[in-house]
Amino acid sequence: MLRQLATLLLLSPASLMPVQAHQIESALTYLDGTLELSSSFSNGEPTQGAVVRLLNADGSPGTELGRTDASGRLTLDLSGLDDGIVDLQVDGGPGHRDYLEMDVNDGVVNPDAVVSLPMGLMLIGLLVSVQRRNDEDIDGRQHRQ
């Protein structure tokens, strides 16, 4: 779903807005078989103490995986996750977030297939999810009458 919304965002007038000065940029790599998240601000400073969490299907905060260290790094263990697409948020504080969409298979992620998503896209995805839930509630009430 997020990839479809990415296309909409890229084609919208909002995508022509200037980039903010301290956007977060994150990457996933395997070092000696361990998945490591590396995150920094666009000016190169590491995102120290950023909260890294999974997002629920509706875009709300989910399980916290940890916080980045002084170098902006965090080792991730995804072995307990179900297979499928997972959304990860790196939260460096208000206005300083990065979102990664990754496909987890048996606790393993292909770092080359990870998609980084702009915050605006996540907001659109959240609005779509809220609207969908509202529509389901209305439909559910109609069926109960």
N, C-alpha and C positions, 0 to 999 in steps of 0.2 A: 504494500500500500504506500509506503513512504517513497518508493522510487517513482510511482505514478504522480504523487504530489510534487516531487522534485521537478518533474517536467513542467507541471503547471506553474510552479514558482519561477522557474527559469524563463518562462515565456511571459511572465506578468510584468507590469510596469514597476512593481516593487523590486524586481531583480536589478533594476538600473540604479538603485540607491547606492550611495558611496559606502564602502566597507568601513566599519568602525575600527578605531585605532588599536584596540586591544582584543581582537578576536582570538579565540583559543584554537590551536591547531594540534590535533592528536594523531597518533599512529600506533599500530599494533605490530609487534615483531616477535619472533621466537628466538630466544637466546638459550642455547643448551637445552632445548626441549621445553622451556618455560615461556608462557605467553606474557609479554611485557607491554604495558601501555606507557607511552611517552607523550607528554603533553606540555606545550609551552604557549605563551602569548605570541602574537604576531611579531612583537619586537624582539623575540628570542628568549625572554625571561621564562624560566620554568614556572609552571602553575603549581606552586607549593601549597599543599593542604587542600587541593581540590577534591571534592567528594565525587567518587565514581560509583554510579548505580545503574542497575537495570531499570528500564521503564516498563510499566504495565501496558497492556494492549491499548488502553484508552489514553496513553501518553502521561499518566500520572506517575510520580516517583515510586519505584519499587524497591527491590532488595539493594541495600548498600553493599558494595564490594570492597570498599576501603577508601583511603585518601592517598593522594600522591605525596611522595617524599620531597625533600628539599631540591631534588633534581627534576621534579615533575614526573617521576616514574612510579609505577605500581605493578606488581606481579599479580596476574589474574589466574584464578583457578575456576574454569568453567565446566569441570567434569560432572557436576551435579545438575546441569541444565538439560532440559529436554531438547532433542534435535529440532532445528528450525531457525527461523529468522529472529534475532534478538536485537533490541535497541538499547544502546548504552549511552549514558549521559555523563559528561565530565563537567562538573559544576564548580567553577572558580569564583562564584559569587554573582550578584545581580549584573546582568548584561554580559557575563563572561562564561558562556557555556559552549560546549561542543557536543555533537550527537553523532554516533557511529551506528550504522546498521550492519550486522554481521550474521553470517550463516554458521550455526554451530552444529557439528556432526560428531557425536561421541566425545564431546568436550573439546573438540579441536576446531579452530577457526582458520580459514585461508586468509591471511593478511592482505593478499593481493585483491581479494574480492570484497573487502570492507568498503562501505560507502560512507563518506562524511557528509552530513546533512546540515544546512544552515538553520539557525534558530527559527527564522521565519517559517520555514517549512514545518518544523515541529509544532509551531503554534497553529498553522493551518490544519495539520493532522489532528491536533487536539480538538479544534472546533468541529471538524468533520465527525470525530468520534462522539462528541457531546451531542451533536445534532442527530446522529444515528441512534444514540441511546434515547433521546427525547422521542424520536419517531417510534421506536420500539415500545416505549412506555405508553404512547398514545394508542398504538395498535393493540397493545395488551389490554388497556382499559376498555377499548371498543369490544374486544372479544369477551370480556367479563360481563358486559351489560346484558 
